[in-house]
């Protein structure tokens, strides 16, 4: 909770208030939204049309749609981007996640989870309130407002938020490690199509859509990395909340996270 409520908002504010304000502030979230929605459609089509796997339970089908669409773009994407491309590109992860991926998860993803799960129903109003109550989103909003409005941020504030932000990556990596669960490996064949959509199709779409929206150079590499991230850990929380197939969600997260070490170099080499 400390990461979500304190350290990540501070990091988001720092990155947004110090990043160059250009068209990427729009094109990156738009790219993320297109990738997420297209992967949802493809996941639905694949698991609905293939005879051997279309007769799965509704709770499992709900997890599949989440797993194919939503990536671990901050908790893992942010460390990967800063390590591969430098800390100044961390803003891409923030824009990709907090202005597109997570809001879509908490609206479209929650709607799908409530439809295929046996838990409580979800309303659009409740989902939107959940999005707007996210502390990191407020950090993004204040940082962008300061940047676009030309409001000078005191150096003390920048230094403090930068220091707080340094705690984010190690805490995120620790959280990712805690979420890995390999007890349902026997269900790997069922998870493979969703994982392939997430690890192979999504980065291709991120690269293709981003390029056509005017993103280029190192920012396009960062978008491609975000698209290539494994299944989002928050999907496990949504699965549990709406009584989806939680063990299968944990399996998708674990397997896709391990597979990332093999698929990411290939996708980056092929696309950038």
C-alpha positions in Angstrom: 0.0 0.0 0.0 2.9 2.4 0.7 4.0 2.0 -3.0 0.5 2.8 -4.3 -0.4 5.6 -1.9 2.9 7.3 -1.3 6.0 6.4 -3.3 4.4 5.9 -6.8 2.5 9.2 -6.7 5.7 11.0 -5.7 7.5 9.3 -8.6 4.7 10.0 -11.0 4.7 13.7 -10.1 8.5 13.9 -10.4 8.6 12.3 -13.8 5.6 14.2 -15.2 6.8 17.6 -14.0 10.3 17.2 -15.4 9.6 15.4 -18.7 9.4 17.2 -22.0 5.8 18.1 -22.7 5.0 17.0 -26.3 2.6 14.9 -28.3 3.8 11.8 -26.5 1.6 12.8 -23.6 -1.3 11.9 -25.8 0.1 9.3 -28.2 1.5 7.0 -25.5 -1.8 6.6 -23.6 -3.7 6.3 -26.8 -1.3 3.6 -28.0 -1.8 1.7 -24.8 -5.6 1.9 -25.0 -5.6 0.6 -28.5 -3.3 -2.3 -27.6 -5.3 -3.3 -24.6 -8.6 -3.3 -26.4 -7.3 -5.1 -29.5 -5.7 -7.8 -27.3 -9.1 -8.2 -25.5 -10.8 -8.8 -28.8 -8.2 -11.2 -30.1 -8.2 -13.1 -26.8 -12.0 -13.4 -27.0 -11.8 -14.6 -30.6 -9.1 -17.2 -30.0 -10.6 -18.8 -27.0 -14.1 -18.7 -28.6 -13.2 -20.3 -31.9 -10.6 -23.0 -31.1 -12.6 -26.2 -30.5 -10.3 -27.7 -27.9 -10.4 -24.8 -25.5 -13.6 -23.0 -26.1 -15.6 -25.2 -23.6 -13.8 -23.8 -20.6 -15.6 -22.4 -17.5 -16.7 -18.8 -17.4 -14.4 -17.8 -14.5 -11.5 -19.2 -16.4 -12.5 -17.4 -19.6 -12.7 -14.1 -17.6 -9.1 -14.6 -16.5 -8.0 -15.3 -20.0 -9.4 -12.0 -21.2 -7.6 -10.2 -18.4 -4.3 -12.1 -19.0 -4.3 -11.4 -22.8 -4.9 -7.7 -22.4 -3.3 -6.2 -19.3 0.4 -6.1 -18.7 2.6 -5.5 -15.6 3.6 -2.1 -17.1 4.6 -0.3 -14.0 5.6 -2.9 -11.4 7.9 -4.6 -13.9 7.8 -2.3 -17.0 9.2 0.7 -15.1 12.3 -1.2 -13.8 12.9 -2.7 -17.2 12.6 0.6 -19.0 14.8 2.5 -16.6 17.5 -0.2 -16.8 17.4 -0.6 -20.6 16.8 3.0 -21.7 17.6 5.2 -18.7 15.6 6.7 -15.9 14.5 9.7 -18.0 12.2 7.3 -20.0 10.3 6.2 -16.9 7.6 8.7 -17.8 6.5 6.4 -20.6 5.6 3.6 -18.1 3.6 6.1 -16.0 1.7 7.5 -19.0 1.1 4.0 -20.5 -0.2 2.6 -17.2 -2.0 5.4 -15.3 -3.6 7.1 -18.2 -4.7 4.0 -20.1 -3.9 0.5 -18.9 -5.1 0.7 -15.3 -8.1 2.9 -16.0 -9.2 0.4 -18.6 -8.6 -2.5 -16.2 -10.8 -0.9 -13.6 -13.6 -0.2 -16.1 -13.6 -2.6 -19.1 -11.6 -5.2 -17.2 -13.9 -5.0 -14.1 -17.0 -5.2 -16.4 -15.7 -8.4 -18.0 -14.7 -9.8 -14.6 -18.2 -9.2 -13.2 -19.8 -10.7 -16.3 -17.8 -14.0 -16.2 -17.3 -14.3 -12.5 -19.8 -15.3 -9.8 -19.0 -12.5 -7.5 -20.6 -9.1 -7.1 -21.7 -7.0 -10.0 -19.9 -3.8 -11.1 -21.3 -0.4 -12.1 -19.7 2.2 -14.4 -20.0 4.9 -11.7 -18.3 2.7 -9.1 -15.5 1.8 -11.6 -14.9 5.4 -12.5 -14.8 6.5 -8.9 -12.2 3.8 -8.3 -10.1 5.1 -11.2 -10.2 8.7 -10.0 -9.4 7.8 -6.5 -6.0 6.3 -7.5 -3.3 8.3 -5.7 -0.7 7.8 -8.6 -3.2 9.3 -11.0 -3.3 12.4 -9.0 0.5 12.5 -9.0 0.3 12.4 -12.8 -2.3 15.0 -13.0 -0.5 17.5 -10.8 2.8 16.9 -12.5 1.3 17.4 -16.0 -0.5 20.5 -14.8 2.7 22.0 -13.4 4.6 21.1 -16.6 2.0 22.4 -19.1 1.2 25.4 -17.0 4.8 26.5 -16.7 4.6 26.4 -12.9 8.0 26.3 -11.3 8.5 23.4 -8.9 10.8 24.1 -6.0 14.0 22.1 -6.2 13.4 20.8 -2.7 10.1 19.3 -3.9 11.8 17.7 -6.9 14.6 16.3 -4.8 12.2 14.9 -2.2 9.9 13.2 -4.8 13.0 11.9 -6.6 14.3 10.4 -3.4 10.9 8.8 -2.6 10.7 7.5 -6.2 13.9 5.6 -5.7 12.1 3.3 -3.3 9.5 2.3 -5.9 11.5 0.0 -8.1 12.9 -2.3 -5.4 9.5 -2.5 -3.7 7.9 -3.3 -7.0 10.3 -6.1 -7.8 9.7 -7.5 -4.3 6.0 -7.5 -5.0 6.4 -9.2 -8.3 8.4 -11.9 -6.7 5.7 -12.5 -4.0 3.0 -12.8 -6.7 4.7 -15.7 -8.6 2.9 -19.0 -8.1 3.8 -22.1 -10.1 1.5 -24.6 -8.5 -0.9 -24.9 -11.5 1.7 -25.7 -14.2 -0.5 -28.6 -15.4 -2.8 -25.9 -16.9 0.0 -24.3 -18.9 -1.3 -25.5 -22.3 -4.6 -23.6 -21.6 -2.6 -20.4 -20.7 -0.3 -20.5 -23.7 -2.5 -18.7 -26.3 -3.3 -15.8 -23.8 0.4 -15.5 -22.9 1.4 -15.4 -26.6 -1.1 -12.7 -27.2 0.3 -10.7 -24.3 4.0 -11.3 -24.9 4.2 -11.4 -28.7 1.1 -9.7 -30.3 0.9 -6.8 -27.7 4.5 -5.5 -28.3 4.0 -5.7 -32.0 0.8 -3.7 -31.8 2.4 -1.2 -29.4 5.3 -0.7 -31.9 3.0 -0.5 -34.9 0.3 1.8 -33.4 2.9 4.0 -31.6 4.8 4.6 -34.8 1.7 5.6 -36.7 0.8 8.0 -33.9 4.1 9.8 -34.4 6.2 8.1 -31.6 9.7 7.5 -32.7 13.2 6.8 -31.4 13.8 5.8 -27.8 10.2 6.6 -26.8 9.0 4.0 -29.4 11.4 1.5 -27.8 9.9 2.2 -24.4 6.4 1.7 -25.7 7.4 -1.6 -27.3 8.8 -2.7 -23.9 5.6 -1.7 -22.2 3.6 -3.8 -24.7 5.8 -6.8 -24.1 5.3 -6.9 -20.3 3.8 -10.0 -18.7 0.4 -10.4 -17.2 -0.5 -7.6 -14.7 -0.4 -8.5 -11.0 -3.5 -6.4 -10.4 -5.4 -8.9 -12.5 -5.0 -11.4 -9.7 -6.7 -8.9 -7.3 -9.6 -8.4 -9.8 -9.9 -12.2 -10.3 -10.2 -12.7 -6.5 -12.7 -9.8 -6.1 -15.1 -11.2 -8.7 -14.6 -14.9 -8.1 -12.8 -15.7 -11.3 -10.3 -18.6 -11.6 -7.7 -17.2 -9.2 -5.2 -20.2 -9.4 -5.3 -19.9 -13.2 -4.6 -16.1 -13.0 -1.6 -16.8 -10.8 -0.3 -19.3 -13.3 -0.7 -16.8 -16.2 1.2 -14.2 -14.2 4.0 -16.6 -13.2 4.6 -18.2 -16.6 4.4 -15.0 -18.5 6.9 -13.3 -16.2 9.4 -16.1 -16.7 8.8 -16.2 -20.4 9.5 -12.5 -20.6 13.2 -13.1 -20.3 13.1 -15.0 -23.5 10.5 -13.1 -25.5 11.5 -9.5 -24.7 15.0 -9.7 -26.4 13.5 -11.3 -29.4 10.7 -8.7 -29.8 13.1 -5.8 -29.2 15.5 -7.1 -31.8 12.8 -7.7 -34.3 10.9 -4.5 -33.9 13.4 -1.7 -32.9 
